[in-house]
Amino acid sequence: MRAAGIELFDKWTSMWNGELDLVDEIMAREFTLRYAQPGASDYDDIHGRPAFAAQIARFRKQRPDLRFTPQGTAVVELDAAGTGLIACPYGAQFTGPHSAVIDVSGNDILRVTSGFITEVWSVSGGVGGRSFYARNGHQPTNETAGSASQP
């Protein structure tokens, strides 16, 4: 089930990179979002697919060049029915003031029930955050890099 969990996280990442058709494929009909990033309160009252897709579209319109990628090693605990938890660090890169490239990192934890995401915990420093790898620039091998659903 590890491969299925990594594939689901790849699709989660692709959804955030603008593939909004994945909302219906990976999100449960009802779900809970718990975002700790500064300014993320817009997500508190979203519990359905159409509202989530619309919010991601608004978010992407504000930062069209924003690109998310999984970083590090995913932790996957799913049973044979596709129920459990997936946790993975991620990176985000975008253009900031004066054309500076900004790299930030965060962690997403996905609760999955029968293959659908039912709850999300997400933590990052937001625009003012920094990359996990800012100090040495070295990123560990990412098990999810290069998979079919990863851009």
C-alpha positions in Angstrom: 0.0 0.0 0.0 3.0 2.3 0.2 3.1 2.8 -3.5 -0.7 3.7 -3.5 0.0 6.2 -0.7 2.8 7.9 -2.6 0.7 8.0 -5.8 -2.1 9.7 -3.8 0.3 12.2 -2.4 1.6 12.9 -6.0 -2.0 13.5 -7.1 -2.5 15.8 -4.1 0.6 17.8 -5.2 -0.6 17.9 -8.8 -4.0 19.1 -7.8 -2.3 22.0 -5.9 -0.2 22.7 -9.1 -3.5 23.3 -11.0 -4.9 19.9 -12.0 -8.2 20.7 -10.5 -10.0 17.7 -12.1 -8.1 15.6 -9.5 -10.3 17.1 -6.7 -13.1 14.6 -7.6 -10.7 11.7 -7.9 -8.9 12.0 -4.6 -11.1 14.0 -2.2 -13.9 12.5 -0.2 -17.4 14.0 -0.7 -16.9 15.7 2.7 -13.6 16.4 4.3 -11.9 18.6 6.9 -9.0 21.0 6.1 -6.7 22.1 8.9 -4.2 24.7 7.6 -1.9 26.4 10.0 -0.3 28.8 7.5 -0.7 32.5 8.0 -3.7 33.8 6.0 -5.1 30.3 5.5 -8.4 30.9 7.3 -10.3 30.7 3.9 -10.0 26.9 4.1 -11.6 26.6 7.5 -15.2 26.4 6.2 -14.5 24.3 3.1 -15.8 20.8 3.3 -16.8 19.9 -0.2 -15.2 19.3 -3.6 -16.6 22.2 -5.6 -15.7 24.8 -3.0 -12.2 23.4 -2.6 -11.5 23.4 -6.3 -12.7 27.0 -6.5 -10.5 28.1 -3.6 -7.4 26.4 -5.2 -8.2 28.2 -8.4 -8.3 31.5 -6.6 -5.1 30.7 -4.8 -3.3 29.8 -8.0 -4.6 33.0 -9.7 -2.7 35.0 -7.1 0.6 33.0 -7.7 0.3 31.4 -11.2 4.0 30.4 -11.1 3.8 28.6 -7.8 5.1 25.1 -8.0 4.8 22.4 -5.3 7.0 19.3 -5.1 7.2 16.5 -2.5 10.5 16.6 -0.6 12.1 13.9 1.4 10.5 10.6 2.2 6.8 10.0 2.6 5.5 8.2 5.6 2.7 5.9 4.5 0.5 3.8 6.8 -2.5 2.5 4.8 -4.3 -0.8 5.2 -5.5 -3.0 2.3 -8.7 -0.9 2.1 -6.8 2.3 1.5 -7.4 3.7 5.0 -4.8 5.3 7.1 -2.3 8.2 7.0 0.2 9.7 4.6 2.7 12.4 5.7 5.2 14.1 3.4 7.3 17.2 3.5 6.9 19.5 0.5 8.6 22.4 -1.2 7.0 25.4 -2.9 8.8 27.7 -5.3 7.5 31.0 -6.7 8.7 34.4 -7.8 8.7 37.1 -5.2 9.5 40.8 -5.1 12.2 42.0 -7.5 12.0 38.7 -9.4 13.6 36.8 -6.6 12.9 33.1 -6.5 11.5 32.1 -3.2 11.7 28.6 -1.8 9.6 27.5 1.2 8.8 24.1 2.8 6.0 22.6 4.7 4.4 19.3 5.8 1.1 17.8 4.8 -0.6 14.9 6.6 -3.5 13.3 4.8 -6.1 11.1 6.5 -7.4 8.6 3.9 -10.5 6.5 4.1 -11.1 3.9 1.3 -8.7 5.7 -0.9 -10.2 9.2 -0.5 -8.7 12.1 1.5 -11.0 12.9 4.4 -8.8 15.2 6.5 -5.7 17.3 5.9 -3.3 18.9 8.3 -0.9 21.4 6.6 1.8 23.5 8.1 4.3 25.9 6.5 5.7 29.3 7.1 3.7 30.7 4.2 5.3 33.4 2.0 7.6 34.4 4.9 8.7 30.8 5.4 11.9 29.1 4.4 13.0 25.9 2.8 14.0 22.9 4.9 17.1 22.8 2.7 18.0 26.5 2.8 21.2 26.0 4.7 23.0 23.5 2.6 20.9 23.3 -0.5 20.9 19.5 -0.5 17.6 17.7 -0.7 17.4 14.0 0.0 16.3 11.7 -2.7 12.6 12.1 -3.1 10.8 8.8 -3.5 7.9 10.5 -5.2 10.0 12.3 -7.8 9.7 11.0 -11.3 6.4 9.1 -10.8 3.8 9.3 -13.6 1.6 11.8 -11.9 4.4 14.2 -10.8 5.1 17.0 -13.3 
